[in-house]
């Protein structure tokens, strides 16, 4: 939160526990999923302890995009955008098929924010500070080393001591140490997507204010993006599915080639300046294939492989799964009932969406179908508006085939932060 001389910034808890710490729920990981779970539990009166091996702010490889769904959840959690310096709301998305120039898709105006960009280093730090301001205990620089089970607890052995908890929420990413310690790691798993990004300054006014997506034929169903930030810079990158015949070692050369493609370079501008180093990271998108719970432990966010398999978006999914895991703990006492409630929520609230997204991703893998899809979506003002709202998760991906989620205002909901 904003600081002043009379209101010093909240500070995390000491990096060493006093003797043996007990808590209702231990959360491993202070990213969006972990903090969303912590705030939800705290609001319900539950004692919660959060640990993270990093010290905030810390960088996080990400496209930095926030969908409508993610924004509504951040709003509900009480995050103030003013605490995120790079935060930039956007109302226009430019999408280009495999051939031709980008086509403008406008999000609704005057009804809140439907899309925004924020550096993950700043967003995650703001969420941690928000949690601290609410009185939630967050231990930074604390690493999980081992787990042991008690009769009615799970004991987390960390670099700061032992935490005894009734429940554990693993929000510790794709390479989840918790999953590894529980013997649930899938051997050789490297994620469904691989992404690559770099920040650019001195971009054109268009790249500094509008969100761009290019479906390049050799990346399909992957794409290139340019997402604007508040200081006029842009997060530029690309995502590609594994198995497309492009080795990780070849991605740097591909990156250089993509930046010089005329329709991409014309948007960035000839004078755009690459800032810092480029970074690559894997994206897990196989919700339902990885076990979402084990005993007293629930997995959320990337640790549950909850990323959207079509777009690679993961912040909204992280927030949602964190909240759902917390709500299951609040609503039930028995670990089996908690696990069943959480798994049911994943099935109803996300699994069908991911199945449809994967099917559509298979369609977009074909250049002709990808081109036709963009043309059909841009056929009229109505199709453009509703397509981009669907793309940015204003309503669930598979809502048309899941009637239980229908309600009167489904297609006319306002955005966040009105």
N, C-alpha and C positions, 0 to 999 in steps of 0.2 A: 504494500500500500504506500501512497505518498508519505514521505517523511518530513519531519520538521524538528526544530530544536525542542519543542515541548512534547512531541510524540515520537520518541526514538523508534527506529525500525524494529520489528519483532526479530528475535534471534532464536536459532535452533538450540536444542537441548545439548548438554555436554556430551562429548564423544565417548564418555565412559559411564556405564550404568552404575548406580549405587547398589552394590551387592547383587541380589537376584531380583530382577524386575518382573512384575506380574501385570498382565493387561488382558482385557477381553479379547481384543483382536490386534495381532501384529501384522503390519503391512510392510512387505519388502519391496521397495521401489517408490520413489516420490515423484514419478512422472504424472501425467494427467490421469491415468487409471488409478494409481495409488492414492493420489490426493482426492479424487472424486469419491473413492470409497471411504477415505478418512473423514471427509466433511459429512457424508451421508450418515455414517455411524455416530459421529460427534453430535449431530443434530438430534439423533434418536436417544442420546444420553449414554451411549456406550463409551467405555474407556478404550482408547485406541493409541497405539504407538507406531510411528512410521520410521523406518530406517532406509538409508540409501548410501551406497558406497561412494557416491560423488559428493562434492561440495558445490553448492549452487551460487552463482549461475554456472552452468556447464553447457557446452555445445551438444547438440543432438542433430544427427543427420536427418533431414526432413525436407519436404517441399514447402512446409510452413503454411499450407492452405487450411482454412477452417470452413467447413460446410455449414449449411443452415442448421443441420442437426447438432453439430458440435457447438455452434454458437448458442443455441437455445439451452443446451446443458450447462455451458459456462455461465450463462446469464442466471440460470436457476441456482447454480452453486455460489453465486455472489461475486464472481470475478469482475473487477472494474477494468475496462479496456484502457483507461487512463494510466494504469500501472504498467502497461506494456508499451514502451516507447516506439517500437516499430509497427504497432498495430495500424492496419490500413483497411478500411471497409471498401469493397468494390461492388459496383452495380452492373458492370458490363464484362461479358466473357466473349473472347474471340476464338472461334474454333475452326480449324482448317482440316478438311479431309486429306487423303493422300495426294490429291491434286487440287490446285487452285489456291486462291487467297482465303484468309480467315473470314468467317461470317460472324457478324455481331449478334449475340444473344443477350438481351437485357433482363436482369432480375427485377422484381417489383420495386417500385420507388415509393418512398414515403411511408412504408409500413414496417420499419425496422431494418436490421442488417441481415442479409441473406448469404453473404460471403465476405470473408476477411482474410488477410494475410498477417502473420506475426512470427517473428523469429522464435524458434523453439527455445533457444537459450533464454530469451526474455519471458516467453509465455510460461515455461515451466518454473522459472524463478518466481514469477508473480504468483503462480498457484501455491508454491511452497510458502511464500510470505503471507498469502491470504489465509492458509491453514494455520500458520503460526499466530496470526492476529486473532483467530477464533479460539486460541488456547489449545490447539492440538499439538501433541509432542512429536517433534520431528528430530531425529538424530542423523546429521550429515556425516559423511566420511566413515560410515560403519558398514562393514561387510559381513554377509552371512557366510558362516564356515561349515556348520553342520546342523543336523536336526535329529531330535530324539523324541520318542513318544512317551508321555506319562499316561496314567489311567484316564484322566479327563482333560489332558492338556497336550499341547505340542511345544516342545522346548527348542528354541532357536539359539544356537551357540554362535555368537558373533565376535568380532574383534573388540567389542566394547563390553562383553560379558554375556550372560545368559538371560533371555527373555522367555518367560513362561506365559503362554497364551492359550485361551480356549479355542481360538480360531486363527488361521493364517491366510492372508490374501497375498498371493504371489503376483506382483505387478513389476516383475524384474526383467521384462523384455524377452526377445526371441531366444536369446541364449540363457534363459532362466536358470540361475544357480539352484533355485528351489526345485525345479523339475529334475535337474541333474541329481541333486542330493536324494530325491525320492525314487531314483531309478527309472524315471519316466521319459528320459531323453530318447528321441528317435535317431538312431545312428545314421550319420551322413546327411542329416537334414540341413539344407542351406536356404530354405525359403522358396516361395513361388516366383518372386520377382527380384530383380536387382535394380537399384536406382543409383543415380549419379547426379551430383549438383555442385554449383558454385555460385557465389554472389557476384553481381556486376553493378558497378556504379556508372554514372554518366550515360545512362541509357536514354532512348528517345522518350518524349512525353507520353507516347502511347504505351510503351513498355513500363513506364513509371506510374501509370494510372489504371491500366486495364489488365485483365488476366488473359493470357494467351495459351492455347493448346494446339499443337500440330500433330496430326497422325501421319507419321512418316512411314512409307511403305515397308522399309527394311526393319522397322521396329514393331510393327503390328503384332498383337493388339496393344503394344506399348505406344508411348507418345513422348513428345518434348513439351516442356512447359516454361513459361516465364511469368512469375507471380510478383506483383509490385509491392514495395514496402513504403512505409511512411516517409522515409528520407529521400525518396526518388530512386533508390536502387531496386534491384530485382533479384529474386531467387530463380535461377535458371537451371534446368536439369532435364533428365530423361529417365524413363522407367522402361524396363524390358523384361519379358517373361524368360525364365530359365528354359533351356531347351531350344532356343531360337538359333543355335549355332554360333553364338558370339561368346567367346571366352571372356572371363573377367579381365584377363591381361590385355584384351583388345579394346576394352571400353574407353581407355584414354584416347586412342587413335580415333575411335568412333566419335568421341566427344568433340575433338578438334574438327572433324569433318562436318558434324552437325552445325557447329557454330558458323561455318562458312557457307552453309546452304543459303541461297539468296533470300528465300521468303522468311527465314529465321533471322538472318543478319540484318535485313531491312527493318525489322521491328526493333531489334536491339540497338541498331545504329553502328556505323563504322567506327565511332569513337568510344564505344562501350569499353569499360576497363574491368578486367577480371580482378576480383579482390580475394586475397588469401588463397588457400589451396583448395582444389576440388576434392570432393569426398564421395565415396561409394558405400552403399550399405544394402543388406538383404531385407526383403519384406516378406513376412510370414502371412499367408492368406489361405489357411486350410481349416477354418473353423469346423468343428465336428469330427475332424480326423485325429486331433490331439485331445487327450483326456483333459476335460475342463476342471476336474476335481480329484482329490485323493485324500481320504480320511477327513481330517479337519482343515484341509487346504483347498482353496479355490484359486484358479488361475484366471487372470484378467488381461485385457489388452493384447500386446504382442506375445505375452507368455501363453495366451490361449489361441494364438494365430488368428486373431479376429479382424485383421485388415481386410478391406474391401478387395475382392479378387479382380475387379474390373478397373478400378481407378488407383489402387494402392493407398487410398485414404485410410488413416488409422487413428486419428485423434478422436473423432466422434465415437468410433467403436471402443476406444480405450475408456473414454468417459462413461459410456453407457454400460459396459461390462463391469467397471468398477462400482458404479451405482447399484447395478443389479446384484452383484455379489454382497454388497453391504446390506441391501434390503432383505436378502435371503437370511442373513445372520440376524437381522433385527426381528424378522417375522417368525423364526423357528429357533429351537434350542438344540435339538438332536442333530448331530453332524450329517446323518443320512438324509434327514428331512431338508436340511439346508442345501446339501448337494443336489437333491432332487428338484428343489425349488429353483435353484440357480440354473440347472441344466434345462428345465422347462422354459425358463425365461429366455435363455439363449435360443432355444428351438423356435419359440413363438416370435421373439423380437428381432432375430437376426439371421438364423440359419437359412430360411427360405429366401431372404434377400441375397445372401451370398450365393445360393444355388442359381438364382436367376442372373446375378452379376457374372458368374462364371460362364453361364450359357451365352450371355451377350458378349462376353470377352471372346468366346470362340467365334462368334459372328464377325467381330471386329478384326479378327486375325486375317480375314480375306480382304485384300485391297478394294475390290469392287464393292463388296458389301459394306465396308467401312465408308466408302465414298457415298454410296446410296443412303446410308444411315444419316450422315450429316446433311445431305440434300433434303431428305424427307423431314428431318427435324427442323429445318429452316424454311419449310414450305410457306408458312404464314406467321404473322405476329403471334397468334395463339399457340402454334406448335413450338415456336422458338421460346416463348415465355415458359410454357409448361415443361418442355424438354430440359431447359437449364435448371428449373426448380427440381425436377426429378434427379438430374445429374448431381446437384448439390444437396441431395438428401433432405429437401424440404418435407418430403414424405417418403415412407419406406420404399425401397427398390421394388419389392414384390407385392405392394399393397393391392394391386388389381386382382391378384390371385389369392389374397388372404383376407376374406371378408370380415373376419373377427376384429380387424384393425380399422374398419371403416367407421367414420363418424361424420356428422353434418358439415363440420368446418375443415375437413381433411385437406381440401384443395384451396382453401382461402385463409390459411393461418398466417398471422403476421410473422415477421422475422424477429430476431432477438434485439435487445437493447433499444427498445422504442423510447 
